[in-house]
């Protein structure tokens, strides 16, 4: 089976497609870096939409999502954005974990696996 990589960097690719499965790296805010959990979650979900589209998929095909937030106190704020983004009937298996992220300006990181 072929492997396709999207947005390849020296350390990682943002998306890797193997067969009919799309694996996204942990996605953090770009334009909303340092902003609120709401802004960062919107930014990340927009990036996920774009990456999945490049790979020939979309959010209705997400199988699993791992969400990392720096403070569980922000769980409801993140969920408010997530809940308006996911498509009813197409919600993935999901875990949310409190974790220290790579830089203090990041408050949310989301990693998904999707089918094509």
MOPAC internal coordinates of N, CA, C and O (Angstrom, degrees):
PM7 1SCF
backbone

  N    0.0000 0     0.00 0     0.00 0    0    0    0
  C    1.4392 1     0.00 0     0.00 0    1    0    0
  C    1.5245 1   109.83 1     0.00 0    2    1    0
  O    1.2310 1   121.13 1   -38.30 1    3    2    1
  N    1.2929 1   115.45 1   141.70 1    3    2    1
  C    1.4608 1   119.32 1  -179.70 1    5    3    2
  C    1.5352 1   110.95 1   -78.52 1    6    5    3
  O    1.2310 1   121.79 1   -22.10 1    7    6    5
  N    1.3151 1   114.18 1   157.90 1    7    6    5
  C    1.4549 1   121.63 1   175.67 1    9    7    6
  C    1.5191 1   106.93 1  -122.97 1   10    9    7
  O    1.2310 1   120.78 1   -51.99 1   11   10    9
  N    1.3366 1   116.11 1   128.01 1   11   10    9
  C    1.4683 1   121.98 1   176.48 1   13   11   10
  C    1.5224 1   107.73 1  -114.89 1   14   13   11
  O    1.2310 1   120.96 1   -40.95 1   15   14   13
  N    1.3234 1   115.77 1   139.05 1   15   14   13
  C    1.4580 1   120.80 1   178.56 1   17   15   14
  C    1.5223 1   109.17 1  -119.90 1   18   17   15
  O    1.2310 1   120.80 1   -38.93 1   19   18   17
  N    1.3279 1   116.08 1   141.07 1   19   18   17
  C    1.4634 1   122.49 1   179.21 1   21   19   18
  C    1.5178 1   109.09 1  -122.52 1   22   21   19
  O    1.2310 1   121.35 1   -37.43 1   23   22   21
  N    1.3238 1   115.01 1   142.57 1   23   22   21
  C    1.4649 1   122.46 1  -178.94 1   25   23   22
  C    1.5399 1   110.28 1    50.93 1   26   25   23
  O    1.2310 1   122.61 1  -120.01 1   27   26   25
  N    1.3263 1   112.61 1    59.99 1   27   26   25
  C    1.4599 1   121.31 1  -177.30 1   29   27   26
  C    1.5209 1   110.08 1   -77.95 1   30   29   27
  O    1.2310 1   120.67 1   -49.65 1   31   30   29
  N    1.3124 1   116.33 1   130.35 1   31   30   29
  C    1.4525 1   122.55 1   176.85 1   33   31   30
  C    1.5129 1   109.92 1  -121.75 1   34   33   31
  O    1.2310 1   120.08 1    -0.06 1   35   34   33
  N    1.3195 1   117.45 1   179.94 1   35   34   33
  C    1.4589 1   120.60 1  -178.87 1   37   35   34
  C    1.5291 1   113.02 1   -69.64 1   38   37   35
  O    1.2310 1   120.39 1   156.88 1   39   38   37
  N    1.3314 1   116.86 1   -23.12 1   39   38   37
  C    1.4664 1   120.78 1  -177.16 1   41   39   38
  C    1.5238 1   112.73 1  -107.10 1   42   41   39
  O    1.2310 1   120.77 1   147.68 1   43   42   41
  N    1.3274 1   116.14 1   -32.32 1   43   42   41
  C    1.4685 1   119.37 1  -175.85 1   45   43   42
  C    1.5234 1   110.42 1  -161.47 1   46   45   43
  O    1.2310 1   121.66 1   -16.18 1   47   46   45
  N    1.3144 1   114.43 1   163.82 1   47   46   45
  C    1.4590 1   122.35 1   170.75 1   49   47   46
  C    1.5182 1   107.00 1  -104.35 1   50   49   47
  O    1.2310 1   120.25 1   -36.81 1   51   50   49
  N    1.3254 1   117.14 1   143.19 1   51   50   49
  C    1.4675 1   119.04 1   178.95 1   53   51   50
  C    1.5252 1   111.79 1   -73.96 1   54   53   51
  O    1.2310 1   120.48 1   153.19 1   55   54   53
  N    1.3362 1   116.70 1   -26.81 1   55   54   53
  C    1.4679 1   120.68 1   177.86 1   57   55   54
  C    1.5163 1   109.59 1  -144.60 1   58   57   55
  O    1.2310 1   121.21 1   -39.53 1   59   58   57
  N    1.3247 1   115.30 1   140.47 1   59   58   57
  C    1.4595 1   121.76 1   176.04 1   61   59   58
  C    1.5284 1   107.04 1  -132.00 1   62   61   59
  O    1.2310 1   121.12 1   -49.89 1   63   62   61
  N    1.3272 1   115.46 1   130.11 1   63   62   61
  C    1.4584 1   121.41 1   179.40 1   65   63   62
  C    1.5221 1   107.88 1  -111.74 1   66   65   63
  O    1.2310 1   120.93 1   -55.10 1   67   66   65
  N    1.3266 1   115.82 1   124.90 1   67   66   65
  C    1.4677 1   122.20 1   176.05 1   69   67   66
  C    1.5141 1   106.60 1  -127.78 1   70   69   67
  O    1.2310 1   120.90 1   -67.51 1   71   70   69
  N    1.3210 1   115.89 1   112.49 1   71   70   69
  C    1.4565 1   119.39 1  -175.66 1   73   71   70
  C    1.5135 1   110.11 1    62.67 1   74   73   71
  O    1.2310 1   120.65 1    55.56 1   75   74   73
  N    1.3174 1   116.37 1  -124.44 1   75   74   73
  C    1.4588 1   121.47 1  -179.75 1   77   75   74
  C    1.5282 1   112.37 1  -103.64 1   78   77   75
  O    1.2310 1   120.39 1  -157.62 1   79   78   77
  N    1.3363 1   116.86 1    22.38 1   79   78   77
  C    1.4575 1   120.70 1  -179.48 1   81   79   78
  C    1.5249 1   109.98 1  -119.63 1   82   81   79
  O    1.2310 1   121.09 1   -45.17 1   83   82   81
  N    1.3280 1   115.52 1   134.83 1   83   82   81
  C    1.4653 1   122.83 1   179.90 1   85   83   82
  C    1.5262 1   107.85 1  -112.74 1   86   85   83
  O    1.2310 1   120.94 1   -56.89 1   87   86   85
  N    1.3246 1   115.80 1   123.11 1   87   86   85
  C    1.4552 1   122.18 1   178.83 1   89   87   86
  C    1.5256 1   108.55 1  -110.39 1   90   89   87
  O    1.2310 1   120.08 1   -57.49 1   91   90   89
  N    1.3174 1   117.46 1   122.51 1   91   90   89
  C    1.4627 1   120.28 1   175.96 1   93   91   90
  C    1.5184 1   109.45 1  -102.06 1   94   93   91
  O    1.2310 1   121.37 1   -36.02 1   95   94   93
  N    1.3245 1   114.98 1   143.98 1   95   94   93
  C    1.4639 1   120.76 1   172.77 1   97   95   94
  C    1.5244 1   107.87 1   -67.89 1   98   97   95
  O    1.2310 1   120.32 1    -8.62 1   99   98   97
  N    1.3079 1   117.00 1   171.38 1   99   98   97
  C    1.4553 1   120.40 1   172.22 1  101   99   98
  C    1.5185 1   107.81 1   -64.75 1  102  101   99
  O    1.2310 1   120.26 1   -57.68 1  103  102  101
  N    1.3264 1   117.11 1   122.32 1  103  102  101
  C    1.4602 1   122.28 1  -176.41 1  105  103  102
  C    1.5273 1   108.84 1  -102.74 1  106  105  103
  O    1.2310 1   121.21 1   -50.96 1  107  106  105
  N    1.3295 1   115.29 1   129.04 1  107  106  105
  C    1.4649 1   121.95 1   177.08 1  109  107  106
  C    1.5209 1   109.08 1  -117.01 1  110  109  107
  O    1.2310 1   120.83 1   -12.88 1  111  110  109
  N    1.3190 1   116.03 1   167.12 1  111  110  109
  C    1.4618 1   121.42 1  -178.07 1  113  111  110
  C    1.5241 1   110.70 1   -63.17 1  114  113  111
  O    1.2310 1   120.99 1   -40.48 1  115  114  113
  N    1.3262 1   115.71 1   139.52 1  115  114  113
  C    1.4652 1   121.55 1   172.77 1  117  115  114
  C    1.5228 1   108.65 1  -103.37 1  118  117  115
  O    1.2310 1   120.34 1   110.77 1  119  118  117
  N    1.3322 1   116.96 1   -69.23 1  119  118  117
  C    1.4678 1   119.73 1  -177.86 1  121  119  118
  C    1.5272 1   112.62 1   -74.45 1  122  121  119
  O    1.2310 1   119.88 1   159.20 1  123  122  121
  N    1.3320 1   117.83 1   -20.80 1  123  122  121
  C    1.4654 1   120.96 1  -178.34 1  125  123  122
  C    1.5303 1   112.82 1  -103.77 1  126  125  123
  O    1.2310 1   120.33 1  -164.04 1  127  126  125
  N    1.3186 1   116.98 1    15.96 1  127  126  125
  C    1.4700 1   120.51 1   179.23 1  129  127  126
  C    1.5267 1   109.42 1   -55.78 1  130  129  127
  O    1.2310 1   120.53 1   -50.91 1  131  130  129
  N    1.3284 1   116.59 1   129.09 1  131  130  129
  C    1.4537 1   121.48 1   179.78 1  133  131  130
  C    1.5214 1   114.65 1    85.89 1  134  133  131
  O    1.2310 1   120.23 1   173.94 1  135  134  133
  N    1.3267 1   117.16 1    -6.06 1  135  134  133
  C    1.4668 1   120.92 1  -178.94 1  137  135  134
  C    1.5290 1   110.26 1   -91.86 1  138  137  135
  O    1.2310 1   120.31 1    11.65 1  139  138  137
  N    1.3200 1   117.01 1  -168.35 1  139  138  137
  C    1.4642 1   122.54 1  -175.86 1  141  139  138
  C    1.5293 1   112.27 1   -67.10 1  142  141  139
  O    1.2310 1   121.22 1   -16.07 1  143  142  141
  N    1.3178 1   115.27 1   163.93 1  143  142  141
  C    1.4600 1   121.49 1   175.56 1  145  143  142
  C    1.5297 1   109.76 1   -59.74 1  146  145  143
  O    1.2310 1   120.14 1   140.08 1  147  146  145
  N    1.3216 1   117.35 1   -39.92 1  147  146  145
  C    1.4649 1   121.27 1   177.70 1  149  147  146
  C    1.5212 1   110.90 1   -59.74 1  150  149  147
  O    1.2310 1   120.31 1   129.59 1  151  150  149
  N    1.3251 1   117.01 1   -50.41 1  151  150  149
  C    1.4703 1   120.96 1  -179.41 1  153  151  150
  C    1.5233 1   111.07 1   -63.51 1  154  153  151
  O    1.2310 1   120.25 1   136.65 1  155  154  153
  N    1.3269 1   117.13 1   -43.35 1  155  154  153
  C    1.4635 1   119.82 1  -179.58 1  157  155  154
  C    1.5257 1   111.30 1   -64.97 1  158  157  155
  O    1.2310 1   119.85 1   138.61 1  159  158  157
  N    1.3323 1   117.90 1   -41.39 1  159  158  157
  C    1.4641 1   120.32 1   179.83 1  161  159  158
  C    1.5187 1   110.45 1   -63.72 1  162  161  159
  O    1.2310 1   119.89 1   137.03 1  163  162  161
  N    1.3398 1   117.81 1   -42.97 1  163  162  161
  C    1.4787 1   120.70 1   177.10 1  165  163  162
  C    1.5261 1   110.89 1   -59.86 1  166  165  163
  O    1.2310 1   120.50 1   134.61 1  167  166  165
  N    1.3262 1   116.66 1   -45.39 1  167  166  165
  C    1.4681 1   122.19 1   179.78 1  169  167  166
  C    1.5321 1   109.76 1   -58.83 1  170  169  167
  O    1.2310 1   120.56 1   131.42 1  171  170  169
  N    1.3171 1   116.54 1   -48.58 1  171  170  169
  C    1.4653 1   121.64 1  -177.72 1  173  171  170
  C    1.5195 1   111.11 1   -62.97 1  174  173  171
  O    1.2310 1   120.06 1   134.06 1  175  174  173
  N    1.3086 1   117.49 1   -45.94 1  175  174  173
  C    1.4654 1   120.36 1  -179.08 1  177  175  174
  C    1.5245 1   111.41 1   -64.51 1  178  177  175
  O    1.2310 1   119.95 1   146.20 1  179  178  177
  N    1.3198 1   117.71 1   -33.80 1  179  178  177
  C    1.4644 1   120.88 1   174.06 1  181  179  178
  C    1.5178 1   111.78 1   -64.47 1  182  181  179
  O    1.2310 1   120.83 1   139.27 1  183  182  181
  N    1.3318 1   116.02 1   -40.73 1  183  182  181
  C    1.4586 1   119.92 1   176.75 1  185  183  182
  C    1.5283 1   111.08 1   -65.06 1  186  185  183
  O    1.2310 1   120.78 1   139.69 1  187  186  185
  N    1.3264 1   116.11 1   -40.31 1  187  186  185
  C    1.4678 1   120.14 1   178.59 1  189  187  186
  C    1.5256 1   109.73 1   -61.90 1  190  189  187
  O    1.2310 1   120.00 1   135.24 1  191  190  189
  N    1.3266 1   117.61 1   -44.76 1  191  190  189
  C    1.4751 1   120.30 1   177.03 1  193  191  190
  C    1.5254 1   110.74 1   -55.45 1  194  193  191
  O    1.2310 1   120.22 1   133.77 1  195  194  193
  N    1.3291 1   117.18 1   -46.23 1  195  194  193
  C    1.4652 1   121.75 1  -177.49 1  197  195  194
  C    1.5269 1   111.70 1   -66.37 1  198  197  195
  O    1.2310 1   120.40 1   136.38 1  199  198  197
  N    1.3189 1   116.84 1   -43.62 1  199  198  197
  C    1.4719 1   120.70 1  -179.91 1  201  199  198
  C    1.5248 1   111.33 1   -65.42 1  202  201  199
  O    1.2310 1   120.60 1   137.41 1  203  202  201
  N    1.3214 1   116.45 1   -42.59 1  203  202  201
  C    1.4675 1   118.86 1   178.35 1  205  203  202
  C    1.5240 1   110.88 1   -64.15 1  206  205  203
  O    1.2310 1   119.90 1   141.00 1  207  206  205
  N    1.3256 1   117.80 1   -39.00 1  207  206  205
  C    1.4701 1   120.94 1   177.95 1  209  207  206
  C    1.5230 1   110.59 1   -61.85 1  210  209  207
  O    1.2310 1   120.08 1   136.58 1  211  210  209
  N    1.3444 1   117.46 1   -43.42 1  211  210  209
  C    1.4686 1   120.76 1   177.40 1  213  211  210
  C    1.5183 1   111.55 1   -58.85 1  214  213  211
  O    1.2310 1   120.91 1   146.87 1  215  214  213
  N    1.3323 1   115.87 1   -33.13 1  215  214  213
  C    1.4597 1   120.94 1  -177.18 1  217  215  214
  C    1.5283 1   112.64 1   -89.59 1  218  217  215
  O    1.2310 1   120.15 1  -179.05 1  219  218  217
  N    1.3282 1   117.31 1     0.95 1  219  218  217
  C    1.4644 1   120.74 1   178.42 1  221  219  218
  C    1.5208 1   113.37 1    83.82 1  222  221  219
  O    1.2310 1   120.24 1  -150.79 1  223  222  221
  N    1.3209 1   117.14 1    29.21 1  223  222  221
  C    1.4615 1   121.73 1  -179.57 1  225  223  222
  C    1.5253 1   109.49 1  -134.94 1  226  225  223
  O    1.2310 1   120.56 1     6.44 1  227  226  225
  N    1.3208 1   116.53 1  -173.56 1  227  226  225
  C    1.4675 1   121.63 1   174.62 1  229  227  226
  C    1.5254 1   109.01 1  -158.46 1  230  229  227
  O    1.2310 1   120.62 1    -3.91 1  231  230  229
  N    1.3200 1   116.42 1   176.09 1  231  230  229
  C    1.4649 1   121.26 1  -173.32 1  233  231  230
  C    1.5258 1   113.65 1   -64.14 1  234  233  231
  O    1.2310 1   119.44 1   160.02 1  235  234  233
  N    1.3303 1   118.67 1   -19.98 1  235  234  233
  C    1.4713 1   119.82 1   176.76 1  237  235  234
  C    1.5244 1   111.92 1   -72.45 1  238  237  235
  O    1.2310 1   120.61 1   168.64 1  239  238  237
  N    1.3288 1   116.44 1   -11.36 1  239  238  237
  C    1.4698 1   121.81 1  -177.42 1  241  239  238
  C    1.5341 1   112.46 1  -104.33 1  242  241  239
  O    1.2310 1   120.06 1  -175.42 1  243  242  241
  N    1.3499 1   117.49 1     4.58 1  243  242  241
  C    1.4591 1   120.31 1  -179.83 1  245  243  242
  C    1.5243 1   109.62 1   -68.00 1  246  245  243
  O    1.2310 1   121.51 1   -50.87 1  247  246  245
  N    1.3207 1   114.73 1   129.13 1  247  246  245
  C    1.4622 1   121.79 1   180.00 1  249  247  246
  C    1.5230 1   111.55 1   -92.05 1  250  249  247
  O    1.2310 1   120.86 1   132.72 1  251  250  249
  N    1.3394 1   115.96 1   -47.28 1  251  250  249
  C    1.4658 1   121.27 1  -179.16 1  253  251  250
  C    1.5175 1   109.93 1  -138.04 1  254  253  251
  O    1.2310 1   121.37 1   -27.82 1  255  254  253
  N    1.3266 1   114.98 1   152.18 1  255  254  253
  C    1.4637 1   121.48 1   174.64 1  257  255  254
  C    1.5272 1   107.97 1  -138.26 1  258  257  255
  O    1.2310 1   121.05 1   -47.09 1  259  258  257
  N    1.3268 1   115.60 1   132.91 1  259  258  257
  C    1.4569 1   122.35 1   172.02 1  261  259  258
  C    1.5130 1   106.80 1  -114.29 1  262  261  259
  O    1.2310 1   120.96 1   -57.24 1  263  262  261
  N    1.3252 1   115.76 1   122.76 1  263  262  261
  C    1.4607 1   121.40 1  -177.75 1  265  263  262
  C    1.5229 1   108.35 1  -115.95 1  266  265  263
  O    1.2310 1   121.51 1   -49.73 1  267  266  265
  N    1.3229 1   114.72 1   130.27 1  267  266  265
  C    1.4593 1   121.51 1   178.20 1  269  267  266
  C    1.5239 1   107.36 1  -115.45 1  270  269  267
  O    1.2310 1   120.51 1   -53.31 1  271  270  269
  N    1.3322 1   116.64 1   126.69 1  271  270  269
  C    1.4571 1   121.16 1   175.97 1  273  271  270
  C    1.5270 1   108.32 1  -127.10 1  274  273  271
  O    1.2310 1   121.16 1   -32.12 1  275  274  273
  N    1.3154 1   115.38 1   147.88 1  275  274  273
  C    1.4620 1   118.82 1  -174.67 1  277  275  274
  C    1.5236 1   112.91 1   -75.47 1  278  277  275
  O    1.2310 1   120.44 1   156.90 1  279  278  277
  N    1.3199 1   116.76 1   -23.10 1  279  278  277
  C    1.4657 1   120.28 1   179.08 1  281  279  278
  C    1.5227 1   109.16 1  -141.96 1  282  281  279
  O    1.2310 1   120.49 1   -56.96 1  283  282  281
  N    1.3157 1   116.67 1   123.04 1  283  282  281
  C    1.4607 1   120.33 1   179.62 1  285  283  282
  C    1.5299 1   111.29 1   -62.44 1  286  285  283
  O    1.2310 1   120.09 1   161.80 1  287  286  285
  N    1.3288 1   117.43 1   -18.20 1  287  286  285
  C    1.4617 1   121.25 1   175.14 1  289  287  286
  C    1.5337 1   111.21 1   -61.60 1  290  289  287
  O    1.2310 1   119.97 1   160.20 1  291  290  289
  N    1.3439 1   117.67 1   -19.80 1  291  290  289
  C    1.4696 1   122.96 1  -179.97 1  293  291  290
  C    1.5297 1   113.12 1   -94.98 1  294  293  291
  O    1.2310 1   120.61 1  -172.61 1  295  294  293
  N    1.3179 1   116.43 1     7.39 1  295  294  293
  C    1.4627 1   122.25 1  -177.09 1  297  295  294
  C    1.5343 1   111.43 1   -56.77 1  298  297  295
  O    1.2310 1   119.73 1   131.36 1  299  298  297
  N    1.3179 1   118.13 1   -48.64 1  299  298  297
  C    1.4720 1   121.43 1  -178.18 1  301  299  298
  C    1.5256 1   111.45 1   -64.96 1  302  301  299
  O    1.2310 1   120.29 1   141.65 1  303  302  301
  N    1.3330 1   117.06 1   -38.35 1  303  302  301
  C    1.4713 1   120.75 1   178.92 1  305  303  302
  C    1.5247 1   110.90 1   -63.26 1  306  305  303
  O    1.2310 1   120.63 1   135.85 1  307  306  305
  N    1.3279 1   116.40 1   -44.15 1  307  306  305
  C    1.4590 1   120.41 1   178.21 1  309  307  306
  C    1.5194 1   110.11 1   -65.45 1  310  309  307
  O    1.2310 1   120.35 1   135.99 1  311  310  309
  N    1.3426 1   116.93 1   -44.01 1  311  310  309
  C    1.4683 1   120.93 1  -179.11 1  313  311  310
  C    1.5266 1   112.50 1   -62.54 1  314  313  311
  O    1.2310 1   119.73 1   147.52 1  315  314  313
  N    1.3235 1   118.12 1   -32.48 1  315  314  313
  C    1.4632 1   120.67 1   179.18 1  317  315  314
  C    1.5319 1   110.61 1   -59.88 1  318  317  315
  O    1.2310 1   120.47 1   141.28 1  319  318  317
  N    1.3185 1   116.70 1   -38.72 1  319  318  317
  C    1.4719 1   120.80 1   178.11 1  321  319  318
  C    1.5245 1   109.79 1   -76.12 1  322  321  319
  O    1.2310 1   120.48 1   133.21 1  323  322  321
  N    1.3187 1   116.69 1   -46.79 1  323  322  321
  C    1.4671 1   122.04 1  -179.69 1  325  323  322
  C    1.5299 1   110.67 1   -55.31 1  326  325  323
  O    1.2310 1   120.67 1   133.03 1  327  326  325
  N    1.3401 1   116.33 1   -46.97 1  327  326  325
  C    1.4608 1   120.97 1  -174.82 1  329  327  326
  C    1.5271 1   113.11 1   -63.40 1  330  329  327
  O    1.2310 1   119.78 1   150.88 1  331  330  329
  N    1.3390 1   118.02 1   -29.12 1  331  330  329
  C    1.4641 1   119.89 1   176.84 1  333  331  330
  C    1.5291 1   111.64 1   -82.44 1  334  333  331
  O    1.2310 1   120.46 1   163.33 1  335  334  333
  N    1.3341 1   116.73 1   -16.67 1  335  334  333
  C    1.4705 1   121.42 1  -177.64 1  337  335  334
  C    1.5225 1   112.56 1   -89.21 1  338  337  335
  O    1.2310 1   119.84 1   137.00 1  339  338  337
  N    1.3198 1   117.91 1   -43.00 1  339  338  337
  C    1.4667 1   119.87 1  -177.02 1  341  339  338
  C    1.5214 1   110.00 1   -68.04 1  342  341  339
  O    1.2310 1   121.47 1   -27.87 1  343  342  341
  N    1.3083 1   114.79 1   152.13 1  343  342  341
  C    1.4625 1   121.44 1  -179.17 1  345  343  342
  C    1.5329 1   108.57 1   -93.27 1  346  345  343
  O    1.2310 1   119.91 1   -56.83 1  347  346  345
  N    1.3262 1   117.77 1   123.17 1  347  346  345
  C    1.4654 1   119.49 1   178.52 1  349  347  346
  C    1.5290 1   111.16 1   -51.94 1  350  349  347
  O    1.2310 1   121.13 1   -44.43 1  351  350  349
  N    1.3194 1   115.44 1   135.57 1  351  350  349
  C    1.4613 1   120.70 1  -178.47 1  353  351  350
  C    1.5165 1   113.46 1    86.52 1  354  353  351
  O    1.2310 1   119.96 1   172.35 1  355  354  353
  N    1.3509 1   117.69 1    -7.65 1  355  354  353
  C    1.4630 1   122.00 1  -179.19 1  357  355  354
  C    1.5283 1   111.13 1  -126.94 1  358  357  355
  O    1.2310 1   120.45 1  -152.28 1  359  358  357
  N    1.3179 1   116.75 1    27.72 1  359  358  357
  C    1.4637 1   119.99 1  -178.95 1  361  359  358
  C    1.5279 1   109.71 1   -74.80 1  362  361  359
  O    1.2310 1   120.41 1   -42.47 1  363  362  361
  N    1.3388 1   116.82 1   137.53 1  363  362  361
  C    1.4590 1   120.40 1  -178.26 1  365  363  362
  C    1.5281 1   112.32 1   -83.02 1  366  365  363
  O    1.2310 1   120.96 1   -12.49 1  367  366  365
  N    1.3230 1   115.76 1   167.51 1  367  366  365
  C    1.4599 1   120.04 1   165.11 1  369  367  366
  C    1.5277 1   105.14 1   -65.15 1  370  369  367
  O    1.2310 1   119.82 1   -38.80 1  371  370  369
  N    1.3394 1   117.94 1   141.20 1  371  370  369
  C    1.4556 1   118.92 1  -171.46 1  373  371  370
  C    1.5176 1   111.67 1  -148.76 1  374  373  371
  O    1.2310 1   121.17 1   -32.88 1  375  374  373
  N    1.3364 1   115.37 1   147.12 1  375  374  373
  C    1.4612 1   122.40 1   171.36 1  377  375  374
  C    1.5193 1   107.78 1  -131.98 1  378  377  375
  O    1.2310 1   120.76 1   -35.50 1  379  378  377
  N    1.3171 1   116.15 1   144.50 1  379  378  377
  C    1.4613 1   121.63 1   174.96 1  381  379  378
  C    1.5173 1   107.48 1  -125.78 1  382  381  379
  O    1.2310 1   121.18 1   -50.77 1  383  382  381
  N    1.3260 1   115.35 1   129.23 1  383  382  381
  C    1.4556 1   121.95 1  -174.39 1  385  383  382
  C    1.5203 1   109.72 1  -129.70 1  386  385  383
  O    1.2310 1   120.45 1   -40.99 1  387  386  385
  N    1.3247 1   116.75 1   139.01 1  387  386  385
  C    1.4616 1   120.85 1   171.88 1  389  387  386
  C    1.5273 1   107.49 1   -81.10 1  390  389  387
  O    1.2310 1   120.78 1   -51.10 1  391  390  389
  N    1.3378 1   116.11 1   128.90 1  391  390  389
  C    1.4616 1   120.17 1  -176.73 1  393  391  390
  C    1.5199 1   110.72 1  -153.90 1  394  393  391
  O    1.2310 1   121.12 1   -27.39 1  395  394  393
  N    1.3029 1   115.47 1   152.61 1  395  394  393
  C    1.4595 1   121.19 1   171.47 1  397  395  394
  C    1.5296 1   106.18 1   -79.60 1  398  397  395
  O    1.2310 1   120.11 1   -53.18 1  399  398  397
  N    1.3311 1   117.39 1   126.82 1  399  398  397
  C    1.4641 1   120.59 1  -177.14 1  401  399  398
  C    1.5279 1   110.87 1   -95.56 1  402  401  399
  O    1.2310 1   120.44 1    -2.44 1  403  402  401
  N    1.3155 1   116.76 1   177.56 1  403  402  401
  C    1.4702 1   123.09 1  -170.97 1  405  403  402
  C    1.5212 1   114.64 1   -62.05 1  406  405  403
  O    1.2310 1   120.01 1   150.86 1  407  406  405
  N    1.3290 1   117.58 1   -29.14 1  407  406  405
  C    1.4685 1   121.58 1  -179.67 1  409  407  406
  C    1.5257 1   108.49 1  -143.68 1  410  409  407
  O    1.2310 1   119.96 1   -30.66 1  411  410  409
  N    1.3259 1   117.67 1   149.34 1  411  410  409
  C    1.4632 1   120.27 1  -176.89 1  413  411  410
  C    1.5314 1   115.10 1   -63.05 1  414  413  411
  O    1.2310 1   119.71 1   158.04 1  415  414  413
  N    1.3249 1   118.16 1   -21.96 1  415  414  413
  C    1.4688 1   121.10 1   178.27 1  417  415  414
  C    1.5248 1   113.26 1   -74.53 1  418  417  415
  O    1.2310 1   120.29 1   165.27 1  419  418  417
  N    1.3395 1   117.06 1   -14.73 1  419  418  417
  C    1.4583 1   120.51 1   179.07 1  421  419  418
  C    1.5158 1   109.69 1   -91.40 1  422  421  419
  O    1.2310 1   120.90 1   -50.13 1  423  422  421
  N    1.3443 1   115.89 1   129.87 1  423  422  421
  C    1.4535 1   121.49 1   179.24 1  425  423  422
  C    1.5164 1   112.21 1  -113.48 1  426  425  423
  O    1.2310 1   120.76 1   161.99 1  427  426  425
  N    1.3509 1   116.14 1   -18.01 1  427  426  425
  C    1.4559 1   122.37 1  -176.73 1  429  427  426
  C    1.5210 1   108.77 1  -142.05 1  430  429  427
  O    1.2310 1   120.74 1   -38.33 1  431  430  429
  N    1.3209 1   116.20 1   141.67 1  431  430  429
  C    1.4649 1   122.51 1   171.90 1  433  431  430
  C    1.5192 1   106.95 1  -140.07 1  434  433  431
  O    1.2310 1   120.45 1   -44.79 1  435  434  433
  N    1.3262 1   116.74 1   135.21 1  435  434  433
  C    1.4663 1   120.71 1  -177.87 1  437  435  434
  C    1.5241 1   109.22 1  -130.18 1  438  437  435
  O    1.2310 1   121.79 1   -46.01 1  439  438  437
  N    1.3338 1   114.19 1   133.99 1  439  438  437
  C    1.4631 1   122.15 1  -179.90 1  441  439  438
  C    1.5377 1   107.50 1  -126.18 1  442  441  439
  O    1.2310 1   120.10 1   -50.67 1  443  442  441
  N    1.3307 1   117.42 1   129.33 1  443  442  441
  C    1.4618 1   119.88 1  -178.93 1  445  443  442
  C    1.5300 1   111.41 1  -129.79 1  446  445  443
  O    1.2310 1   122.02 1   -22.03 1  447  446  445
  N    1.3220 1   113.73 1   157.97 1  447  446  445
  C    1.4595 1   123.48 1   170.37 1  449  447  446
  C    1.5203 1   105.92 1  -125.43 1  450  449  447
  O    1.2310 1   120.70 1   -46.85 1  451  450  449
  N    1.3186 1   116.26 1   133.15 1  451  450  449
  C    1.4687 1   120.85 1  -177.29 1  453  451  450
  C    1.5142 1   110.85 1  -134.43 1  454  453  451
  O    1.2310 1   120.82 1   -23.08 1  455  454  453
  N    1.3125 1   116.03 1   156.92 1  455  454  453
  C    1.4541 1   122.48 1   170.29 1  457  455  454
  C    1.5167 1   109.04 1   -88.73 1  458  457  455
  O    1.2310 1   120.96 1   -16.45 1  459  458  457
  N    1.3113 1   115.76 1   163.55 1  459  458  457
  C    1.4723 1   120.13 1   176.83 1  461  459  458
  C    1.5057 1   110.65 1   -92.05 1  462  461  459
  O    1.2310 1   120.10 1   180.00 1  463  462  461

